[in-house]
Each structure stands twice: as structure tokens, then as C-alpha cells.
Amino acid sequence: MTSTTQTTPPPPLHAWSDSDADSDSSSTAGSESLRHSDLSATIFKSYTDINGPPSSSSSADLFKIQSFLTSSRSGALSCLICLERIRPSDPTWSCSSRCFAVFHLVCIQSWARQSSDLSAARAASRLSADLFPLAAAKAIEESIWNCPKCRVEYTKTLIPKIYLCFCGKLQDPPSDPWVLPHSCGEICGRPLKHNCGHHCLLLCHPGPCPSCPKLVKARCFCGATEDVLRCGFKNFSCNGVCSKLLDCGVHRCSETCHEGPCPPCRAVAVYRCQCGKTEEERECFDRNFRCEIPCEMLLGCTKHVCSKGCHPGECGECPLQGKRTCPCGKRTYEGMACDVVVPLCGATCDKMLSCGLHRCPERCHRGPCVETCRTVITKMCRCGSLKKEVPCRQDLVCERKCQRLRDCGRHACKRRCCDGDCPPCSEICSRKLRCKNHKCPSPCHRGSCAPCPVMVTISCACGETHFEVPCGTEMEQKPPKCPKPCQITPLCKHGSNCKPHKCHYGACPPCRLPCEEEFSCGHKCKLRCHGPKPPPNPEFTLKPKKKKSNHQSECTPGSLCPPCPELVWRSCVGQHFGAERMMVCSDRTQFSCENLCGNLLPCGNHYCTKTCHALKSASSMSVQHERSESCEECHLPCQKETSPACPHTCPLPCHLGECPPCKVLVKRSCHCGTMVHVFECIYYNSFSEKEQITVRSCGGPCHRKLPNCTHLCPEICHPGQCPSPDKCCKKVTVRCGCQTVEKGVALSRCSGGPSPCWL
């Protein structure tokens, strides 16, 4: 091993594929042997030092090599024949012609031997060794076999016998963790395509060698421009006019600088035909044409005309001059004029008929002999089971059907009167291939079917990193690691705040932020985000096996928030203070405490004495409640104090609001007692005390007697005591003390007692 592999520090051993972290239950400790560290930078170093980082325009072969490396690094490199994984320690063989597929050495040897033996058996069945011994031996020796994938033909001598590295320099390459498996680790050195004279600069690698990266001087296709380009891309167009001289030798090519020969000259002009009789407008490349007018020029014998069509040059001599023979050719005539008909010789024609066995029995005749031979001969059919006398022209075929198996070994020939060389089976095989996904499309054949040629692409979601595996192994593979960020837009409301993640296989990981969705009750959902998830890309949706997880997610992505789980204090149905219970917010179960209802009755004055019961609606902020029918009804009389106050009670039952005005009639006598007034209670009580005194007055003289006086009160009806009788000025008759004299006297003050006698 050269020092080439030591020019760069070895990659770390832990640089495995990201699929290692998600290995399925079938992965064991030995699975690490299926994968190796990423050696791409080391393998491409010699190339990138010259050509720079590989790009999509640099070489498609580089990306094919990268796909091989990604497949090998992910442990997805599988044999197309047995569909088993190719381990780093397994001897291999790779097709070097077209597909560069890698196979187990044992599998390809068995495949090649079976294919070449079947090819030799077919050749031997068609070339009898008794009749053609040399041809049969040569056919067996030159039997071929095909690559299982690209179907390129290889001779029997090219059946691989030893295990070589990819470039073919080292036999039995050792398994080294610092070197690509099945590689010698040295410079590839294989001649590059197009025979440019340079050799591959990559380390020993799978797949095709990339285009030559060296700088060379090259001219464009038309030769007008010279430039320095990569050797692998030295053929280029200058995008100018080609201007090469065309085949006509007159015009030049007007196409853009192009590869290959110039197109035919399309210049239009008027040209003459070969005989010069006709002129036509034609394209330059079709200028040498023949017209439809026959020549009919007189030949040298002056008796016949030229029977040729339009032609250049002289017509030539008359074909009937010189030595002439009869139609059967047995008698020769010399010196006969060209216009004289040759006589028949009268002998038997004796020309060989089309059957190749008999001759014409007719006399010398003009024109062709009979096409069908009528001679009766004894013929045997092709299979040899029937013998009969028939005309020579007639084929003898019996009705016996061939019962021998065709080369497929499964179906009988069934051909009528078969000569033993049974044709290949024309039916389609249609047997299930090893991949279990497709059926064999080949004609019915002997032995095992060819491997399924379909390659399945396993890729990340963005498709930038991918590799191909044989059909039938895709379910056991793991996706490649892609360093690019995932481009799928999250569908949940945290899309702008979600932590970015790398491109991945399948669906995006769930959002780990809290939901924070607000419930109708005002609380917020505290579970992990369970909003909708973007669907996986269907183009790359494969379903590798995964471990069964016992972890139950809190909520299914894309589902609604669960009922509010918050604990809250909830009052009983009667809204009683101190009877609250701790309950889940979403639990709408109502309960009744053992207290009395105590809710205000419709009368607004008394309270319900029933046990706590539900209300139609209740609000702690309102004074008035809408009660259920279950609350008792108030039948007590109204006990409210009237305003203004009166001695009467409200005639209504217990009710809300103020009582109606008191309409009871009350009697009040005037101050002097002469008459009685009748008032409505509300009317009388609405007056002030002074107004009530005024209203009760009858307006006439007071009819009460003065104290110690026989006279009535002289005042207008008034409340309280009448004025003092000392002020009474009425004229009265008085007697003397002895009762003898009676006299009318007007006293200034009525005393009410007896007058003195002297009066």
C-alpha cells in the first residue's frame, strides 16, 4: 500500500450513518461491520485538488460513485442475485462494463456457470455433434453469460475466479476500517474513457471513473476557437457559425458550431437531371437526380433505342450485336444481325428448376421455365413418421404433434410434424422473482430466473442524498444521512418558533413546545403541541422496520385538545358559601350540599326553606335570580310598612317592590265636631300636620260652649281649647242677689255668676 491513503488524517470511527440511532430490532452488535466511516473526502481528495468541489455540472459519474459510497456507508449495499447485504469481509465482483453493480463472488460465479452452461446446451441442441463436431465444440467453448443487471455479455473465459479490488490491482484486499471495503486504498489508475491518455486520480473506488479533470488546450467543434478546458469536457461549441465546406464543395455550413458531420446542404437552386432533358428547383444535396423521361436515344446499330432511364454519358452498344445463343444456350449463332430473332434449337431445355433437384423437361423455349416442379417423387415428412409419393413441388407434412419438451423444460413443442429442432418457447415465464414484487418478463426458460433489474432509490425527503438498492431489499434498508435543513413547513401554530432540524426520512418529528391553546373556560392547554403534522414525502416514503415503543404519546398529532384538566373550586347547585368542592374544570357534574336553599323567593321578602337544589341560572354578581320551579311559593300576606305610614295593612299577598297607595277611606270630624270629613288614607296622610289641621276645619263658627259660660265659642272652627270666657261680651239678663230685681245688663265680661242687687 502506498502513502496516498496517509496524506489526510483518517476520518473518525464514529462517523456512522444517522440510521444507526434508529436501528430496528434486527440490528445487533455485528451491524457495525456493515457500515464504515465516511471516506468520501479521502477518496475524492486527489480529484478535488485539481477540479475543485464536485458539482452537478462537473461529472455525473462522481455522483454515481457518491451513491455507491452512501449505500455502502449505510449498510445498504446488496447483492442483486441473493438480495443479501454485502459485508466488508465478503469477496465481491463488480461489473466493469456499464452498470458497475457489486455482487458476491460466489453468487456471480454460480450465475455465470449456469448461464454459460445453458447457452452451450442451446447451441448443442441446434448443432448436432455428429454432423458438425467442430462447430458444436466451438459454440460450447464460446458460450456467453450476461451481467445480471445490465445484461452485458461476457465470454465463458471471463468468469471471475479470484477476489480483486475495484481497480483490479490487489487480490484479496484486506478489511481495514480506514479504507473503503473491497478497495486497495491506492490510486485507481485505470485509463479514463474516450482514451484521453490520462488515468483516474481517485482512490480505488466502486462505480465508473469520473471525467478527466486535467487542463488541456482544445478547439471547438468547428475549429475556430481554442480554449483551455478540462480534458473530460474538452469537446465544446463556440456558439458561432460552423462555416465548414459542405459535401457539395460550394456552400458552407450555416449551423451553430456543432459536433459530428455537417448536415446536407439545403441551398435551393435550379439543376438539370442526369440526361439534361429536365430542369427542376432542388436542394443542393439532391442536385444529382434522374427524371422520369426514358432515354430512347438511337443506339449504334441504328435499329434499336436505349431502354435505360435517365442516365449520364453515352448509351453504349446494342446488346443484341455479336455472338448470340438460343434460349436454352445449347446452340451458338455468329454474325447474326441484331434485328433478327434467334431461332429455337429444338433440343430439351434442361435448365435447373427452382426445386434444385430436377431440370426443365420442355423443349427449348423462350421465356422462363415453369416455376413448379411436377415430377412425382417419394418424400418423407419432417418428423419421419410418414412416407408418400407426392409432386416435387409439394411439401409433405403429417398431422403428428411433437411431444418433446422445448428448451425451457416445462412446455411441450406441440408443433405439427416437427423436424426435431424445436423452436424456443414463446410463452412468458411470469414466475415470481426473488424480489417478490415483480414477475419474470423473459420468455419461458430453464433454470432460475434472472434477478429483478429494477433498482429502488432510497433518499432523504429533499432527495439530495440518495442511493440505489436492488428491488426487494428496500424494506430492510435505512435512509441516508442528509446534512441539509428540512424544508417542510410545520403546520402547527409554533411553526415560526420550532427548532430547525436536519433533512430526515419520513414525517417530521413532533413539535415539543407546549400547546398553549386557550379553552373556552379561560385556561390554556399545557400538553405538548399536538397540532397537525406535515405528511411525509410520498416519493421517498419507505417503511423500514422500527422498534415497537411502549411509550404512549400524550396526544395524537392533529387531534383536538383534550378536556381542560385544571382543578378549580366549584360551588354547589345552590351557590352556598363555604360549600365549594375541588373539581376538574372540564367536569360539569353538579352536586347539592345539605344546607337549606336560602335563595330569595319571587316575593323578594322571604327565602326558600327547601334543601339545596339547582337553579335555572345563577350569577354571584346579580341580586335578582331566575329560579327554578322547584323553589317553594310564598303564601304570606304582605307585611311591609306603608309609606307614608298608615295603620292599614297592604291588601295584596307578599310581593316584590312597593305596596300600592292605600285607598282606605278614613273619617275625621272637624275641630268643633259639627261635621265629619271622609278622606282616602293616602290622600290624608300625604299632608303635613299643619295641612291636616287646616283640612279638618269645617269653616263655620265653633259650636262648642265656652267653659263656665252659657255662650258658644265665637271663633271659627278651630283645634284646641276655645278662648277664655272672661272675654265673652254677650248681653245677659241678671237678677239681684235677692232675686227681686231682674235687669238686662251688657257686661264687658261674662262671668256667669249672679249680679249684685244694687245693679
Solvent accessible surface area in square Angstrom, and as a share of the most:
residue,aa,sasa,rsa
1,M,132,0.59
2,T,71,0.41
3,S,79,0.51
4,T,32,0.19
5,T,26,0.15
6,Q,144,0.64
7,T,89,0.52
8,T,26,0.15
9,P,115,0.72
10,P,82,0.52
11,P,22,0.14
12,P,67,0.42
13,L,87,0.43
14,H,141,0.63
15,A,32,0.25
16,W,75,0.26
17,S,5,0.03
18,D,56,0.29
19,S,5,0.03
20,D,46,0.24
21,A,93,0.72
22,D,102,0.53
23,S,31,0.20
24,D,14,0.07
25,S,91,0.59
26,S,82,0.53
27,S,35,0.23
28,T,98,0.57
29,A,97,0.75
30,G,42,0.40
31,S,20,0.13
32,E,110,0.49
33,S,58,0.37
34,L,19,0.10
35,R,14,0.05
36,H,14,0.06
37,S,2,0.02
38,D,56,0.29
39,L,8,0.04
40,S,14,0.09
41,A,85,0.66
42,T,25,0.15
43,I,4,0.02
44,F,15,0.06
45,K,68,0.29
46,S,34,0.22
47,Y,2,0.01
48,T,37,0.22
49,D,99,0.51
50,I,71,0.36
51,N,28,0.14
52,G,22,0.22
53,P,118,0.74
54,P,60,0.38
55,S,52,0.34
56,S,102,0.66
57,S,96,0.62
58,S,16,0.10
59,S,7,0.05
60,A,84,0.65
61,D,24,0.12
62,L,4,0.02
63,F,97,0.40
64,K,80,0.34
65,I,0,0.00
66,Q,60,0.27
67,S,19,0.12
68,F,30,0.12
69,L,3,0.02
70,T,3,0.02
71,S,3,0.02
72,S,15,0.10
73,R,24,0.09
74,S,2,0.02
75,G,5,0.05
76,A,0,0.00
77,L,24,0.12
78,S,8,0.05
79,C,0,0.00
80,L,7,0.04
81,I,27,0.14
82,C,32,0.19
83,L,29,0.15
84,E,108,0.48
85,R,56,0.21
86,I,10,0.05
87,R,112,0.41
88,P,26,0.16
89,S,83,0.53
90,D,32,0.17
91,P,61,0.38
92,T,7,0.04
93,W,45,0.16
94,S,31,0.20
95,C,0,0.00
96,S,78,0.50
97,S,59,0.38
98,R,155,0.56
99,C,12,0.07
100,F,35,0.15
101,A,11,0.08
102,V,7,0.04
103,F,0,0.00
104,H,24,0.11
105,L,17,0.08
106,V,108,0.62
107,C,25,0.15
108,I,0,0.00
109,Q,32,0.14
110,S,40,0.26
111,W,27,0.09
112,A,0,0.00
113,R,125,0.46
114,Q,103,0.46
115,S,31,0.20
116,S,0,0.00
117,D,80,0.41
118,L,44,0.22
119,S,34,0.22
120,A,12,0.09
121,A,56,0.43
122,R,91,0.33
123,A,23,0.18
124,A,43,0.33
125,S,80,0.51
126,R,103,0.38
127,L,57,0.28
128,S,47,0.30
129,A,66,0.51
130,D,132,0.68
131,L,132,0.66
132,F,107,0.45
133,P,76,0.48
134,L,153,0.76
135,A,43,0.33
136,A,4,0.03
137,A,60,0.47
138,K,122,0.52
139,A,25,0.19
140,I,72,0.37
141,E,121,0.54
142,E,98,0.44
143,S,4,0.02
144,I,58,0.29
145,W,1,0.00
146,N,37,0.19
147,C,0,0.00
148,P,1,0.00
149,K,45,0.19
150,C,18,0.11
151,R,110,0.40
152,V,27,0.16
153,E,110,0.49
154,Y,24,0.09
155,T,60,0.35
156,K,77,0.33
157,T,107,0.62
158,L,105,0.52
159,I,19,0.09
160,P,15,0.09
161,K,151,0.64
162,I,83,0.42
163,Y,18,0.07
164,L,70,0.35
165,C,7,0.04
166,F,24,0.10
167,C,15,0.09
168,G,37,0.35
169,K,112,0.47
170,L,68,0.34
171,Q,94,0.42
172,D,85,0.44
173,P,11,0.07
174,P,91,0.57
175,S,77,0.50
176,D,48,0.25
177,P,80,0.50
178,W,109,0.38
179,V,13,0.08
180,L,8,0.04
181,P,14,0.09
182,H,9,0.04
183,S,4,0.03
184,C,4,0.02
185,G,3,0.03
186,E,38,0.17
187,I,57,0.29
188,C,3,0.02
189,G,32,0.31
190,R,53,0.19
191,P,101,0.64
192,L,8,0.04
193,K,105,0.44
194,H,148,0.66
195,N,143,0.73
196,C,28,0.17
197,G,63,0.61
198,H,46,0.21
199,H,93,0.42
200,C,3,0.02
201,L,40,0.20
202,L,0,0.00
203,L,10,0.05
204,C,0,0.00
205,H,0,0.00
206,P,8,0.05
207,G,5,0.05
208,P,14,0.09
209,C,21,0.13
210,P,3,0.02
211,S,10,0.07
212,C,5,0.03
213,P,4,0.03
214,K,77,0.33
215,L,109,0.54
216,V,39,0.23
217,K,154,0.65
218,A,13,0.10
219,R,135,0.49
220,C,7,0.04
221,F,54,0.22
222,C,20,0.12
223,G,32,0.31
224,A,79,0.61
225,T,55,0.32
226,E,89,0.40
227,D,65,0.34
228,V,78,0.45
229,L,45,0.22
230,R,65,0.24
231,C,6,0.03
232,G,26,0.25
233,F,90,0.38
234,K,67,0.28
235,N,103,0.53
236,F,40,0.17
237,S,40,0.26
238,C,38,0.23
239,N,122,0.63
240,G,30,0.28
241,V,95,0.54
242,C,8,0.05
243,S,54,0.35
244,K,83,0.35
245,L,98,0.49
246,L,21,0.11
247,D,155,0.80
248,C,20,0.12
249,G,45,0.43
250,V,111,0.64
251,H,63,0.28
252,R,149,0.54
253,C,5,0.03
254,S,95,0.61
255,E,89,0.40
256,T,75,0.44
257,C,5,0.03
258,H,42,0.19
259,E,124,0.56
260,G,43,0.42
261,P,129,0.81
262,C,33,0.20
263,P,55,0.35
264,P,70,0.44
265,C,9,0.05
266,R,143,0.52
267,A,34,0.26
268,V,91,0.52
269,A,41,0.31
270,V,93,0.54
271,Y,46,0.18
272,R,139,0.51
273,C,8,0.05
274,Q,52,0.23
275,C,39,0.23
276,G,30,0.29
277,K,98,0.41
278,T,35,0.21
279,E,94,0.42
280,E,64,0.29
281,E,126,0.56
282,R,69,0.25
283,E,52,0.24
284,C,3,0.02
285,F,98,0.41
286,D,55,0.28
287,R,86,0.31
288,N,116,0.60
289,F,14,0.06
290,R,139,0.51
291,C,17,0.10
292,E,166,0.75
293,I,84,0.42
294,P,67,0.42
295,C,7,0.04
296,E,108,0.48
297,M,111,0.49
298,L,107,0.53
299,L,17,0.09
300,G,59,0.57
301,C,15,0.09
302,T,91,0.53
303,K,111,0.47
304,H,53,0.24
305,V,80,0.46
306,C,5,0.03
307,S,113,0.73
308,K,108,0.46
309,G,29,0.28
310,C,1,0.01
311,H,25,0.11
312,P,87,0.55
313,G,71,0.68
314,E,163,0.73
315,C,19,0.12
316,G,47,0.45
317,E,138,0.62
318,C,7,0.04
319,P,115,0.73
320,L,70,0.35
321,Q,86,0.38
322,G,49,0.47
323,K,138,0.59
324,R,31,0.11
325,T,65,0.38
326,C,3,0.02
327,P,39,0.24
328,C,16,0.10
329,G,47,0.45
330,K,111,0.47
331,R,126,0.46
332,T,70,0.41
333,Y,41,0.16
334,E,131,0.59
335,G,80,0.77
336,M,43,0.19
337,A,45,0.35
338,C,10,0.06
339,D,79,0.41
340,V,72,0.41
341,V,107,0.62
342,V,17,0.10
343,P,60,0.38
344,L,81,0.40
345,C,25,0.15
346,G,33,0.32
347,A,39,0.31
348,T,65,0.38
349,C,4,0.02
350,D,62,0.32
351,K,85,0.36
352,M,92,0.41
353,L,13,0.06
354,S,96,0.62
355,C,46,0.27
356,G,47,0.45
357,L,126,0.63
358,H,44,0.20
359,R,122,0.45
360,C,1,0.01
361,P,102,0.64
362,E,88,0.39
363,R,170,0.62
364,C,5,0.03
365,H,40,0.18
366,R,126,0.46
367,G,51,0.49
368,P,129,0.81
369,C,28,0.17
370,V,52,0.30
371,E,146,0.65
372,T,60,0.35
373,C,4,0.02
374,R,153,0.56
375,T,62,0.36
376,V,91,0.52
377,I,47,0.24
378,T,75,0.43
379,K,44,0.19
380,M,112,0.50
381,C,7,0.04
382,R,125,0.46
383,C,37,0.22
384,G,40,0.39
385,S,66,0.42
386,L,69,0.34
387,K,137,0.58
388,K,112,0.48
389,E,119,0.53
390,V,6,0.04
391,P,34,0.22
392,C,10,0.06
393,R,128,0.47
394,Q,89,0.40
395,D,114,0.59
396,L,20,0.10
397,V,52,0.30
398,C,11,0.07
399,E,124,0.56
400,R,137,0.50
401,K,112,0.48
402,C,8,0.05
403,Q,113,0.50
404,R,128,0.47
405,L,106,0.52
406,R,41,0.15
407,D,36,0.18
408,C,2,0.01
409,G,25,0.24
410,R,108,0.39
411,H,51,0.23
412,A,28,0.22
413,C,1,0.00
414,K,116,0.49
415,R,79,0.29
416,R,115,0.42
417,C,0,0.00
418,C,5,0.03
419,D,79,0.41
420,G,30,0.29
421,D,74,0.39
422,C,24,0.14
423,P,45,0.28
424,P,73,0.46
425,C,6,0.04
426,S,94,0.61
427,E,93,0.42
428,I,98,0.50
429,C,6,0.04
430,S,55,0.36
431,R,84,0.31
432,K,117,0.49
433,L,8,0.04
434,R,148,0.54
435,C,6,0.04
436,K,145,0.61
437,N,78,0.40
438,H,71,0.32
439,K,126,0.53
440,C,3,0.02
441,P,99,0.62
442,S,42,0.27
443,P,81,0.51
444,C,6,0.03
445,H,20,0.09
446,R,122,0.44
447,G,49,0.47
448,S,76,0.49
449,C,26,0.16
450,A,27,0.21
451,P,15,0.09
452,C,7,0.04
453,P,73,0.46
454,V,65,0.37
455,M,50,0.22
456,V,32,0.19
457,T,57,0.33
458,I,3,0.01
459,S,1,0.00
460,C,2,0.01
461,A,14,0.11
462,C,52,0.31
463,G,22,0.21
464,E,106,0.48
465,T,25,0.14
466,H,77,0.34
467,F,0,0.00
468,E,86,0.38
469,V,1,0.00
470,P,6,0.04
471,C,4,0.02
472,G,28,0.26
473,T,3,0.01
474,E,21,0.10
475,M,92,0.41
476,E,93,0.42
477,Q,4,0.02
478,K,14,0.06
479,P,21,0.13
480,P,4,0.02
481,K,89,0.38
482,C,3,0.02
483,P,98,0.61
484,K,95,0.40
485,P,78,0.49
486,C,23,0.14
487,Q,139,0.62
488,I,51,0.26
489,T,101,0.59
490,P,48,0.30
491,L,101,0.50
492,C,16,0.10
493,K,116,0.49
494,H,19,0.09
495,G,26,0.25
496,S,109,0.71
497,N,108,0.56
498,C,33,0.20
499,K,177,0.75
500,P,115,0.72
501,H,63,0.28
502,K,115,0.49
503,C,8,0.05
504,H,33,0.15
505,Y,41,0.15
506,G,18,0.17
507,A,46,0.36
508,C,9,0.06
509,P,68,0.43
510,P,58,0.36
511,C,20,0.12
512,R,166,0.61
513,L,61,0.31
514,P,65,0.41
515,C,9,0.05
516,E,81,0.36
517,E,79,0.35
518,E,109,0.49
519,F,34,0.14
520,S,123,0.80
521,C,50,0.30
522,G,44,0.42
523,H,58,0.26
524,K,103,0.43
525,C,2,0.01
526,K,150,0.63
527,L,49,0.24
528,R,111,0.40
529,C,14,0.08
530,H,7,0.03
531,G,21,0.20
532,P,71,0.45
533,K,70,0.30
534,P,13,0.08
535,P,102,0.64
536,P,47,0.30
537,N,50,0.26
538,P,118,0.74
539,E,131,0.59
540,F,31,0.13
541,T,50,0.29
542,L,39,0.19
543,K,149,0.63
544,P,23,0.14
545,K,124,0.53
546,K,147,0.62
547,K,137,0.58
548,K,198,0.84
549,S,87,0.56
550,N,143,0.73
551,H,145,0.65
552,Q,149,0.66
553,S,72,0.46
554,E,118,0.53
555,C,29,0.17
556,T,90,0.52
557,P,56,0.35
558,G,47,0.45
559,S,44,0.29
560,L,163,0.81
561,C,37,0.22
562,P,44,0.28
563,P,99,0.62
564,C,6,0.04
565,P,83,0.52
566,E,42,0.19
567,L,114,0.57
568,V,36,0.20
569,W,167,0.59
570,R,48,0.17
571,S,38,0.24
572,C,2,0.01
573,V,22,0.13
574,G,2,0.02
575,Q,94,0.42
576,H,28,0.12
577,F,199,0.83
578,G,62,0.60
579,A,18,0.14
580,E,65,0.29
581,R,126,0.46
582,M,94,0.42
583,M,30,0.13
584,V,57,0.33
585,C,6,0.04
586,S,38,0.25
587,D,59,0.30
588,R,164,0.60
589,T,82,0.48
590,Q,133,0.59
591,F,24,0.10
592,S,53,0.34
593,C,17,0.10
594,E,156,0.70
595,N,75,0.38
596,L,109,0.54
597,C,2,0.01
598,G,40,0.38
599,N,17,0.09
600,L,33,0.16
601,L,7,0.03
602,P,82,0.52
603,C,8,0.05
604,G,22,0.21
605,N,55,0.28
606,H,50,0.22
607,Y,132,0.50
608,C,2,0.01
609,T,85,0.49
610,K,90,0.38
611,T,74,0.43
612,C,7,0.04
613,H,28,0.13
614,A,47,0.37
615,L,26,0.13
616,K,124,0.52
617,S,61,0.39
618,A,43,0.33
619,S,55,0.35
620,S,104,0.67
621,M,175,0.78
622,S,48,0.31
623,V,120,0.69
624,Q,118,0.52
625,H,53,0.24
626,E,107,0.48
627,R,35,0.13
628,S,21,0.14
629,E,161,0.72
630,S,50,0.32
631,C,13,0.07
632,E,54,0.24
633,E,128,0.57
634,C,30,0.18
635,H,155,0.69
636,L,86,0.43
637,P,85,0.53
638,C,7,0.04
639,Q,131,0.58
640,K,63,0.27
641,E,167,0.75
642,T,28,0.16
643,S,106,0.69
644,P,55,0.34
645,A,86,0.67
646,C,23,0.14
647,P,120,0.76
648,H,50,0.22
649,T,115,0.67
650,C,12,0.07
651,P,121,0.76
652,L,80,0.40
653,P,87,0.55
654,C,14,0.08
655,H,31,0.14
656,L,96,0.48
657,G,51,0.49
658,E,165,0.74
659,C,28,0.17
660,P,57,0.36
661,P,81,0.51
662,C,21,0.12
663,K,128,0.54
664,V,67,0.38
665,L,117,0.58
666,V,17,0.10
667,K,143,0.61
668,R,86,0.31
669,S,46,0.30
670,C,3,0.02
671,H,27,0.12
672,C,12,0.07
673,G,54,0.52
674,T,73,0.43
675,M,87,0.39
676,V,88,0.50
677,H,36,0.16
678,V,83,0.48
679,F,22,0.09
680,E,68,0.30
681,C,2,0.01
682,I,44,0.22
683,Y,110,0.42
684,Y,15,0.06
685,N,38,0.19
686,S,73,0.47
687,F,48,0.20
688,S,60,0.39
689,E,135,0.60
690,K,163,0.69
691,E,83,0.37
692,Q,38,0.17
693,I,71,0.36
694,T,97,0.56
695,V,45,0.26
696,R,68,0.25
697,S,34,0.22
698,C,35,0.21
699,G,56,0.54
700,G,21,0.20
701,P,79,0.50
702,C,2,0.01
703,H,96,0.43
704,R,75,0.27
705,K,139,0.59
706,L,9,0.04
707,P,70,0.44
708,N,137,0.70
709,C,14,0.09
710,T,116,0.67
711,H,32,0.14
712,L,89,0.44
713,C,3,0.02
714,P,98,0.62
715,E,84,0.38
716,I,102,0.52
717,C,7,0.04
718,H,32,0.14
719,P,64,0.40
720,G,51,0.49
721,Q,168,0.75
722,C,19,0.11
723,P,45,0.28
724,S,55,0.35
725,P,21,0.13
726,D,52,0.27
727,K,156,0.66
728,C,12,0.07
729,C,97,0.58
730,K,112,0.47
731,K,142,0.60
732,V,37,0.22
733,T,85,0.49
734,V,18,0.11
735,R,110,0.40
736,C,4,0.02
737,G,48,0.46
738,C,78,0.47
739,Q,104,0.46
740,T,98,0.57
741,V,74,0.43
742,E,96,0.43
743,K,107,0.45
744,G,42,0.40
745,V,29,0.16
746,A,71,0.55
747,L,54,0.27
748,S,99,0.64
749,R,110,0.40
750,C,9,0.05
751,S,81,0.52
752,G,58,0.56
753,G,42,0.41
754,P,118,0.74
755,S,9,0.06
756,P,55,0.35
757,C,62,0.37
758,W,203,0.71
759,L,60,0.30
